[in-house]
Amino acid sequence: PDVINTNLHEYIKQAKGLANLHQVKITSNISNELIICKIDEPLLYKAVYNVLTNAIKYASNSVEITLSKDARLARLTIKDDGAGINEADLPHIFDRFYKGANGNFGLGLAIAKSAIEMMDGAIEVYNQDGAVFVITLPLYTD
């Protein structure tokens, strides 16, 4: 089991250079309460870093990261303030090699989805004043 909070702070730190390059501010609202999940750290990193760097690339000015939990799940939300994802592309965004209207999609989000699902989690996306990705992972229980 891993404390997701700690991992997430590290991933954000690693993405700061790209955010600075794109002049995007990353804000985080990460619960102080320890959120422990049974994860594969390299898989989690690959998934979160991929979604986070995509959000930075497509953001207008900011990316917001929120980590919380309920009784069963850790919930990580990564939201950008960009134009959002074309509605016709939304159902296919996690498909391997899918190219949207802008031709900017490929393997990254398919890999992120596979990685999260290998840890018994789920990932979804929708538009709300930009693209919003929600990753859920089961909490660790003895």
C-alpha positions, 0 to 999 in steps of 0.5 A, spaced: 500 500 500 502 507 498 500 513 501 497 517 494 498 524 497 505 523 497 506 520 490 501 526 488 505 531 491 511 528 487 508 528 480 506 535 481 513 537 482 515 533 476 510 537 472 512 544 474 517 545 468 512 543 463 507 548 466 512 554 467 513 553 459 506 553 458 505 559 463 500 554 466 499 555 474 497 548 477 493 549 484 492 543 488 487 541 493 490 535 496 486 532 502 491 532 509 488 526 511 492 520 509 489 516 503 492 509 502 491 505 496 494 498 494 497 501 487 503 499 483 507 506 483 510 506 476 503 505 473 500 510 477 505 515 475 505 513 468 497 514 468 497 521 472 503 524 469 500 523 462 493 526 464 496 532 468 501 533 462 495 533 457 491 538 462 497 543 462 498 542 454 491 544 453 490 549 459 489 556 457 491 558 464 491 553 470 490 546 472 487 544 478 488 537 482 484 535 487 484 529 491 479 526 496 476 520 498 469 517 501 468 510 504 471 506 499 474 510 493 480 515 493 478 520 487 483 524 483 480 530 479 485 533 474 481 539 471 484 544 466 481 551 463 482 550 456 477 549 450 475 542 453 474 536 448 470 535 442 464 532 444 464 527 438 471 525 441 469 524 448 467 517 447 473 515 444 478 519 448 481 513 451 482 508 445 488 506 442 491 511 436 484 515 436 486 521 433 481 527 434 479 533 430 485 536 432 489 530 431 492 530 438 491 524 441 494 517 440 497 512 446 498 516 452 490 516 454 489 509 452 496 507 457 493 511 462 486 508 462 490 501 462 494 503 468 488 505 472 484 499 470 490 494 472 490 497 479 482 496 479 481 503 478 477 507 473 478 513 469 473 518 466 472 524 462 467 530 461 467 537 459 466 543 465 469 549 463 475 545 460 476 538 460 475 534 467 479 527 468 477 523 474 481 517 476 478 513 482 482 507 486 479 503 491 482 504 498 486 499 501 483 495 507 487 490 511 
